[in-house]
Amino acid sequence: MIQAPFPWKLTKPSRPPTPRRNPERAERLDRRSLHCCIVDKTLTRRIAGPLIIFLVSTLFGEMTASGQEPIANNHSRVITMGRDTTFVTDPQREDGTIDYPKWLNQHMGDGASPENNAMVLIYQAAGRLGQPDQVFEMLGAPALEPIEQVFKSWLKPKSKVFQAAKIKPWKANSDPELNQWLETNSKAMEIVREASFREHFYSPLICDDTQIIFNISYPHLDATREMAHAFAIRAMMHLGENDIANAWSDLLVTHRLGRLFGRGFSLMHLQVGYDIENLAMHGELQVLSMIPSSSDLSPYRRDLEKLPRRMPFADKIQYGERMMVLDLVSKVATGKADITEMTSIVTDYDEVRDLLIELGEHSIDWNRVLREINDVMDQSVNAFQQPDYRRKWSRYSDQMGMSKADLEESLHHPQRIKTLDRTKLNDWLAPWLAYSLVVLYGTDSRTETEQYTIHLKVTFALIEWYREHGYYPESLNALYPNLLDIEPMDLFAEEPLTYKNTETGCYFSSVGRYGPYSDSDDLIVTLGYR
């Protein structure tokens, strides 16, 4: 058996109350915080917000300190094309500015066709979801017609019953309503199963010259995520009825959908993909723990080896996150988007919004802002291409005299960045952004995905050891390197996994994302003698 919390539940970091926080906007964000499009804006706000605030305020401060008189911003400045400013030089709009949504469409849609793009089948299963005809024309399926019985959403997705059904075995007769929901969606789910085998996961971005990428909605992502949950729920039903074959089959669909999600252009896509993948691996570990130890595990191992490749984290910063920030700043700089629209994206605090509006009333060297953004993004990409990125940036924060708590605090209150020592800011900004990404993603879903992967490999190795010896080893070190190609580490604790060989079997565990101070999120796998 395996014990774990709801690994895909998004939790908000705690932050001190701010008296001037806009209560109406805060309530709206809190109410919709689990929607994919809002998750994207909320997480990216903590990255783009401090970055933009710092760059604009620093340049304005330098100009004031040098005795230059700030002038009204009439958007007369011309943005210079180049790798260091706009990052790309094509495609261009009629006015000569970069069309970043079109570039992302070309980049993400490269090689996609109606025959290999999972989104064509997902729209067929879920319906058109209010998307304009232009989306389906760009997909190469302008005449796409949904099936008669499209996928129906569960009306109470946050209910305890629904949440528990995703991770705990249950029987069809124990919850007729949930079982009926699965049967109603069975035809749509078979189409989604077929979609999970496809190579591409591409739905075009549609926005006009004045709309920014941050404001685009993604209704297909919510639908796809709920479909992945439906397969996990059905797998747990099969497992509750001891139908291991069908349970494993449905979990593989969930796993493939998680990997496909990660092929989207932004960190948000990758984060939701991690959460779906964690859900799948949680179930797969339960299946493996129920299989008799004498069984041949090679078919299960081959199934996991055939899964699509997990997309690199750094790629999302290199293109998706970079293009969204450059699109935002470029449109504000050229007057296509108002400074107030930028403030609504990067912050929901009145103090920060007022600061940006004040700065936006003056002339800013936007070319320099773009250069600094690209420099920070380049260094962040380099950081996440390193295998020891957590330790690397943790050491850097120690050298700069900034604790993790201080860094997290700056994420929630980015207006404080402008009060820091200007002599250190240029050297500090890129590591700060990279470390903020670590705080947001490195110790959350991404690390949990890596930990589940280690758990799966350790489980396979333990079962194989038992088949050969008739008992479980005294230590996990006995598995490495003959049966295990990686060290059995607890990534959250940064030490070996906890392991115990008992009279009835063995178990191993990780402390989970909340560390040793909470048992609620421990990732525990128990294998018994049979």
C-alpha positions in Angstrom: 0.0 0.0 0.0 1.0 3.6 -0.3 0.0 6.5 1.9 0.1 10.1 0.8 -1.9 13.3 0.9 -3.5 14.9 -2.2 -0.2 15.6 -4.0 -1.8 17.8 -6.7 -3.5 20.2 -4.3 -2.1 23.8 -4.9 -1.4 25.6 -1.7 -0.8 29.3 -1.2 2.3 30.4 0.7 1.3 32.2 3.9 2.0 36.0 3.8 1.3 38.8 6.3 -2.0 40.6 5.8 -1.6 43.9 4.0 -4.2 46.6 4.9 -4.2 48.2 1.5 -4.8 45.0 -0.5 -7.7 45.4 -2.8 -10.4 43.2 -1.1 -12.6 42.8 -4.1 -9.7 41.7 -6.4 -8.3 39.4 -3.6 -11.7 37.7 -3.2 -11.9 37.2 -7.0 -8.4 35.7 -7.1 -9.0 33.4 -4.1 -12.3 32.2 -5.5 -10.7 31.2 -8.8 -7.3 30.2 -7.6 -7.5 26.6 -8.8 -8.4 27.5 -12.4 -5.5 27.0 -14.7 -5.6 30.5 -16.2 -5.6 32.1 -12.8 -2.8 29.8 -11.5 -0.7 30.9 -14.4 -1.2 34.6 -13.7 -0.8 34.2 -9.9 2.5 32.3 -10.1 3.9 34.3 -13.0 2.9 37.5 -11.1 5.4 36.6 -8.4 8.1 36.2 -11.0 7.3 39.0 -13.5 6.0 41.5 -11.0 9.2 42.0 -8.9 11.3 41.8 -12.0 9.4 44.6 -13.8 9.0 46.7 -10.7 12.7 46.5 -9.9 13.9 47.3 -13.5 11.6 50.2 -14.0 12.1 51.7 -10.5 15.9 51.3 -10.8 16.2 53.0 -14.1 13.9 55.8 -12.9 16.0 56.2 -9.8 19.2 56.3 -11.8 17.8 59.0 -14.0 16.6 61.1 -11.1 19.9 60.6 -9.2 21.9 61.8 -12.2 20.0 65.1 -12.3 17.9 64.3 -15.4 14.4 65.7 -15.3 11.8 63.0 -15.9 9.6 63.8 -18.9 6.1 62.7 -19.7 5.9 59.3 -21.4 4.5 59.8 -24.8 5.5 56.3 -26.0 7.7 57.9 -28.7 10.6 55.7 -27.9 11.4 53.1 -30.5 12.2 49.5 -29.4 15.4 48.3 -31.0 15.1 44.8 -32.6 17.7 42.3 -31.5 18.5 39.2 -29.5 19.3 41.3 -26.4 16.0 43.3 -26.5 13.1 41.7 -28.4 14.9 38.2 -28.4 13.4 37.5 -31.8 13.1 39.7 -34.9 10.1 37.9 -36.6 7.2 37.7 -37.0 6.4 41.4 -37.1 3.1 43.2 -37.1 2.3 45.9 -39.6 3.7 48.6 -37.3 7.0 46.7 -37.0 6.6 45.4 -33.4 7.0 41.7 -32.6 4.0 39.5 -32.7 4.9 37.2 -29.7 1.6 35.2 -29.7 2.2 34.3 -33.4 5.8 33.4 -32.6 4.6 31.0 -29.8 2.1 29.5 -32.1 4.7 28.8 -34.7 7.1 27.4 -32.1 4.5 25.2 -30.3 2.7 24.2 -33.5 5.7 23.1 -35.4 5.1 19.6 -36.6 1.5 19.4 -35.2 -1.2 18.2 -37.5 -4.8 16.9 -37.1 -3.4 13.4 -37.1 -0.8 13.8 -34.3 -2.2 16.7 -32.2 -4.0 15.5 -29.0 -5.9 18.7 -28.8 -8.0 17.8 -31.9 -9.4 14.8 -30.2 -9.7 16.5 -26.8 -11.9 19.2 -28.4 -13.9 16.4 -30.0 -14.4 14.8 -26.6 -15.0 18.0 -24.6 -16.7 20.2 -27.2 -15.5 23.5 -28.7 -15.4 25.1 -25.2 -16.4 28.5 -26.5 -13.2 28.8 -28.6 -13.5 30.9 -31.8 -13.5 29.3 -35.2 -10.0 30.6 -35.8 -8.6 28.1 -33.3 -10.0 25.2 -35.3 -8.8 26.6 -38.6 -5.3 26.9 -37.2 -5.6 23.3 -35.9 -6.4 22.2 -39.4 -9.8 21.0 -38.4 -12.2 23.8 -39.2 -15.2 21.4 -39.5 -14.5 19.6 -36.2 -17.7 18.4 -34.6 -17.8 17.2 -31.0 -19.3 13.8 -30.2 -23.0 13.7 -29.2 -22.2 13.1 -25.6 -19.3 15.4 -24.7 -17.4 15.1 -21.4 -19.5 16.3 -18.5 -17.8 18.0 -15.6 -18.3 16.8 -12.1 -20.4 19.5 -10.3 -18.6 19.2 -7.0 -14.9 18.8 -7.9 -13.7 20.0 -4.5 -15.9 17.6 -2.5 -14.2 15.2 -0.2 -15.7 12.3 -2.0 -14.3 13.4 -5.4 -10.8 14.2 -3.9 -10.6 10.8 -2.1 -11.8 8.9 -5.1 -8.7 10.0 -7.0 -6.2 8.4 -4.6 -8.1 5.7 -2.6 -9.6 2.4 -4.0 -13.4 2.3 -4.0 -16.2 0.2 -5.4 -18.8 1.1 -7.9 -21.7 0.1 -5.6 -20.3 2.3 -2.8 -20.9 5.5 -4.8 -23.5 5.0 -7.5 -23.5 8.8 -8.4 -19.8 8.8 -9.1 -20.0 5.5 -11.0 -22.8 6.9 -13.2 -20.7 10.0 -13.9 -17.9 7.7 -15.2 -20.3 5.7 -17.3 -21.8 8.9 -18.8 -18.4 10.0 -19.8 -17.1 6.6 -21.1 -17.3 7.4 -24.8 -15.6 10.8 -24.3 -12.9 9.1 -22.2 -12.2 6.6 -24.9 -11.5 9.4 -27.3 -9.2 11.0 -24.7 -7.4 7.7 -24.3 -6.6 7.8 -28.0 -5.5 11.4 -27.7 -3.0 10.5 -24.9 -1.0 8.5 -27.4 -0.4 11.5 -29.7 2.8 13.4 -29.9 1.7 17.1 -29.7 -0.4 19.1 -27.3 -1.1 22.3 -29.1 -4.0 24.8 -29.0 -3.4 28.1 -30.7 -3.1 31.4 -28.8 -5.6 33.9 -30.2 -5.2 37.6 -29.3 -5.3 40.9 -31.1 -2.5 43.6 -31.2 -3.6 45.2 -28.0 -4.3 42.1 -25.9 -1.4 40.7 -23.8 -0.7 36.9 -23.5 -1.3 37.0 -19.8 -5.0 37.8 -20.4 -5.7 34.8 -22.7 -7.9 32.2 -21.2 -7.3 28.4 -21.5 -10.6 26.6 -21.2 -9.2 23.5 -22.8 -6.7 23.1 -20.0 -9.3 22.8 -17.3 -11.2 20.3 -19.4 -8.1 18.2 -20.0 -7.1 18.2 -16.3 -10.6 17.0 -15.3 -10.4 14.2 -17.9 -7.1 13.1 -16.4 -8.7 13.1 -13.0 -11.6 11.0 -14.3 -9.2 8.3 -15.5 -7.5 8.3 -12.0 -10.9 8.0 -10.3 -11.9 5.1 -12.6 -8.5 3.4 -12.0 -9.1 3.6 -8.2 -12.5 2.0 -8.8 -10.9 -0.8 -10.7 -8.3 -1.2 -8.0 -11.0 -1.4 -5.3 -12.6 -4.2 -7.3 -9.2 -5.9 -7.6 -9.1 -5.3 -11.4 -5.4 -4.5 -11.6 -5.1 -4.7 -15.4 -7.8 -2.0 -16.1 -6.6 0.1 -13.2 -3.0 0.1 -14.6 -4.4 0.9 -18.1 -6.3 4.0 -16.9 -3.4 5.2 -14.8 -1.2 5.1 -17.8 -3.6 7.4 -19.6 -3.4 9.8 -16.7 0.4 9.6 -16.8 0.5 10.3 -20.5 -1.8 13.2 -20.2 0.4 14.7 -17.5 3.4 14.4 -19.8 1.4 15.9 -22.7 0.3 18.9 -20.5 4.0 19.6 -19.9 4.4 20.2 -23.7 2.5 23.5 -23.3 4.4 26.8 -23.6 4.5 28.0 -20.0 5.5 27.0 -16.5 1.9 26.8 -15.7 1.4 24.0 -18.2 4.4 22.2 -16.8 3.2 22.6 -13.2 -0.2 21.2 -13.9 1.5 18.4 -15.9 3.6 17.6 -12.8 0.4 17.5 -10.6 -1.3 15.1 -13.0 1.8 12.9 -13.3 2.1 12.8 -9.5 -1.5 11.6 -9.3 -0.8 8.9 -11.8 2.4 7.7 -10.0 0.5 7.7 -6.7 -1.9 5.1 -8.2 0.8 3.2 -10.0 2.7 2.7 -6.7 -0.5 1.3 -5.2 -0.9 -1.2 -8.1 2.7 -2.3 -7.7 2.3 -2.8 -4.0 -0.7 -5.1 -4.6 0.9 -7.3 -7.2 2.3 -10.6 -5.8 6.0 -10.4 -5.3 6.6 -13.4 -7.5 4.9 -11.7 -10.5 6.9 -10.6 -13.6 7.2 -6.9 -13.5 8.8 -6.4 -16.9 5.5 -5.5 -18.7 4.8 -2.7 -16.1 8.3 -1.4 -16.4 8.1 -1.4 -20.2 4.8 0.6 -20.1 6.5 3.3 -18.0 9.6 3.4 -20.2 7.4 4.0 -23.3 5.8 7.2 -21.8 6.5 10.5 -23.6 9.6 12.3 -22.5 9.2 14.8 -19.6 9.8 18.3 -20.9 12.8 20.2 -19.5 12.0 22.9 -16.9 14.5 25.4 -18.4 12.7 25.3 -21.8 9.6 26.9 -20.3 11.7 29.9 -19.0 13.6 30.1 -22.2 10.6 30.6 -24.4 7.2 30.7 -22.7 7.9 32.8 -19.7 10.3 35.1 -21.5 7.9 35.7 -24.4 5.0 36.5 -22.0 7.1 39.1 -20.1 8.6 40.6 -23.3 5.1 40.8 -24.8 3.8 42.6 -21.7 6.6 45.1 -21.5 6.7 45.8 -25.2 3.0 46.6 -25.4 3.2 48.9 -22.5 6.3 50.6 -23.9 4.7 51.2 -27.3 1.4 52.3 -25.9 -0.6 49.3 -27.0 -1.4 48.4 -23.4 -1.9 50.9 -20.6 0.3 50.9 -17.6 -2.7 50.1 -15.4 -3.2 46.9 -17.4 0.3 45.8 -16.5 -0.3 46.6 -12.8 -3.3 44.3 -12.8 -1.1 41.5 -14.1 1.9 41.8 -11.9 0.4 42.7 -8.6 -2.9 42.8 -6.6 -1.5 45.2 -3.9 -2.4 48.9 -4.0 1.1 50.1 -2.9 2.8 48.3 -5.8 0.1 49.4 -8.3 0.5 53.0 -7.3 4.3 52.7 -7.7 4.0 51.3 -11.2 1.5 53.9 -12.3 3.7 56.7 -11.0 6.7 55.3 -12.8 4.7 54.8 -16.0 4.0 58.5 -16.2 7.6 59.2 -16.9 9.9 58.3 -19.7 11.7 55.0 -19.3 14.5 53.5 -21.3 12.4 50.4 -22.3 15.2 49.0 -24.5 17.4 48.7 -21.4 14.5 47.1 -19.5 14.2 44.5 -22.2 17.9 43.8 -22.2 17.9 43.3 -18.4 14.9 41.0 -18.7 16.7 38.8 -21.3 19.8 38.8 -19.2 17.9 37.6 -16.2 16.1 35.0 -18.2 19.3 33.7 -19.7 20.9 33.3 -16.3 17.8 31.6 -15.0 17.8 29.1 -17.9 21.4 28.3 -17.2 20.7 27.8 -13.5 17.9 25.3 -14.2 20.1 23.4 -16.6 22.4 22.5 -13.7 21.7 19.3 -11.9 22.3 20.9 -8.5 20.3 24.0 -9.0 18.8 24.0 -5.5 22.1 23.9 -3.7 23.7 26.3 -6.1 21.1 29.1 -5.5 20.9 28.3 -1.8 24.6 28.8 -1.5 24.3 32.1 -3.4 21.6 33.4 -1.1 23.8 32.6 1.9 26.6 34.6 0.3 24.3 37.6 -0.3 23.1 37.5 3.3 19.5 36.7 2.1 17.7 33.9 3.8 15.1 31.8 2.1 12.5 33.5 4.3 13.7 36.9 3.2 13.5 35.9 -0.5 10.0 34.4 0.0 8.9 37.7 1.7 10.2 39.7 -1.2 8.1 37.6 -3.6 4.9 38.6 -1.7 5.9 42.2 -1.2 7.9 43.1 -4.3 7.7 46.9 -3.6 10.4 46.3 -1.0 12.9 45.5 -3.7 13.3 49.2 -4.5 14.6 49.9 -1.0 17.6 47.5 -1.4 21.2 48.6 -1.8 21.5 49.7 -5.4 25.2 48.7 -5.5 24.2 45.1 -5.2 21.1 44.9 -7.2 22.6 44.3 -10.6 24.5 41.3 -9.3 21.6 40.1 -7.1 18.6 40.3 -9.5 19.3 37.2 -11.7 20.1 34.9 -8.8 17.0 36.3 -6.9 14.7 35.5 -9.9 16.2 32.1 -10.3 15.9 31.3 -6.6 12.3 32.7 -6.6 11.6 30.1 -9.3 13.1 27.4 -7.1 10.9 28.6 -4.2 7.8 28.5 -6.4 8.5 25.3 -8.3 11.7 23.6 -7.2 10.3 22.3 -3.8 6.8 21.8 -4.9 5.3 19.8 -7.7 8.5 19.4 -9.7 10.4 17.8 -6.7 7.4 15.7 -5.9 7.4 14.4 -9.4 11.1 13.5 -9.2 10.5 11.9 -5.8 7.6 9.8 -7.1 9.9 8.7 -9.9 12.5 7.6 -7.4 9.8 5.8 -5.4 8.7 3.8 -8.5 12.3 2.8 -9.3 12.9 1.7 -5.6 9.6 -0.3 -5.6 10.6 -2.1 -8.8 14.1 -2.8 -7.4 12.7 -4.1 -4.0 10.3 -6.5 -5.7 13.0 -7.8 -8.0 15.3 -8.3 -5.0 12.6 -10.2 -3.2 12.0 -12.5 -6.3 15.6 -13.4 -6.3 16.3 -13.7 -2.6 12.9 -14.5 -0.9 13.3 -11.5 1.5 13.8 -7.8 1.4 17.2 -6.2 1.9 18.4 -4.8 5.2 19.3 -1.5 3.5 18.3 0.3 0.2 22.0 0.6 -0.5 22.0 -3.1 -1.4 19.9 -2.2 -4.5 22.4 0.4 -5.9 23.8 0.1 -8.5 22.8 -3.4 -9.7 19.0 -3.0 -9.4 18.7 0.7 -9.1 20.4 3.3 -11.4 20.0 6.2 -9.0 20.7 6.7 -5.3 17.6 6.2 -3.2 17.4 9.8 -2.0 14.7 11.8 -0.2 14.9 15.0 -2.3 12.9 17.0 0.2 15.2 16.1 3.2 18.3 15.9 0.9 19.3 12.7 2.6 18.7 8.9 2.0 15.1 7.6 2.1 13.9 6.3 5.4 13.7 2.5 5.1 12.7 -0.3 7.5 12.7 -4.0 7.0 9.9 -5.4 9.2 8.7 -8.9 10.1 5.9 -8.6 7.6 7.7 -6.8 4.7 9.3 -3.4 4.3 8.5 0.2 3.9 10.3 3.3 2.8 9.3 7.0 2.9 10.1 10.6 2.1 9.2 13.5 4.4 7.3 15.2 1.6 7.1 18.8 0.6 6.3 20.1 4.1 9.4 18.5 5.6 9.9 16.5 8.8 7.6 18.8 10.8 4.5 17.4 9.3 3.4 13.8 8.7 0.4 14.7 6.6 2.4 14.7 3.3 4.8 11.9 3.9 5.2 9.7 0.8 5.2 6.1 2.2 5.3 2.8 0.3 4.7 -0.5 2.1 5.5 -3.8 0.6 4.4 -7.0 2.3 5.5 -10.7 2.2 3.1 -12.8 0.1 
